[in-house]
Amino acid sequence: MKLIAGLGNPGEKYLFTRHNIGWLSIEHIAVNNNLGSCSEKFHSQFWKWNDVILLRPLTFMNNSGLAISEAVNFYKIKLEDILIIYDDMALPFGKLRLRAKGSAGGHNGLKSIIGALGDLNFPRLRVGIGKNNNVDMINYVLGNFNETEREALPEIFDKVYNSVDLWLHNDIQRAMTFINMKNQEGKNKSNEI
């Protein structure tokens, strides 16, 4: 059993904010696999996809660890079988980075998960949202995507989907090699494996 969780905040107010790019990525995976409506379980919106659990925590970003740890403990999921998808201001908009482990890097959702699991050795897929030095950081991440960003979202979600596929079907090092390549734009790397 594997767990893929996309971080974000519930509610219409937050739905199309940059901070919810992980949440929106999970919806894209669910829609593309015709998984239908979600159920509510583990303080989350929940889908079962073969031997994979998809979660969108309903706990708000800063308490994401509650939802993740409940699902992990219930299914006895190993740390290496968890993938957290979340926004990262340190990456340019739309760029992806897969890591096998690491610190929270100032991300409160990740900090909550590390605290709840008592470990930082789990994979995470960082989705770049860029940054705007002219706007307060909180207002930027909680701000809605601008028009240019909205137009780019379908391609970004396809890249996330392909990256999830690579992670599901390869060891972490091989997946990282393909996902983290600088020239990933426009190519479906999963077809090359």
Salt bridges, closest charged atoms under 4 A:
GLU27 OE1 - ARG56 NH1 3.39
GLU70 OE1 - HIS43 ND1 3.00
ASP81 OD1 - LYS2 NZ 3.78
ASP87 OD2 - HIS19 ND1 2.85
ASP87 OD1 - HIS107 NE2 3.01
ASP88 OD2 - ARG126 NE 2.44
GLU149 OE1 - ARG18 NH2 3.16
ASP158 OD1 - HIS28 NE2 3.07
ASP165 OD1 - HIS169 ND1 3.04
GLU185 OE2 - LYS95 NZ 3.25
GLU185 OE2 - LYS159 NZ 3.25
GLU192 OE2 - LYS187 NZ 3.59
GLU192 OE1 - LYS189 NZ 3.94
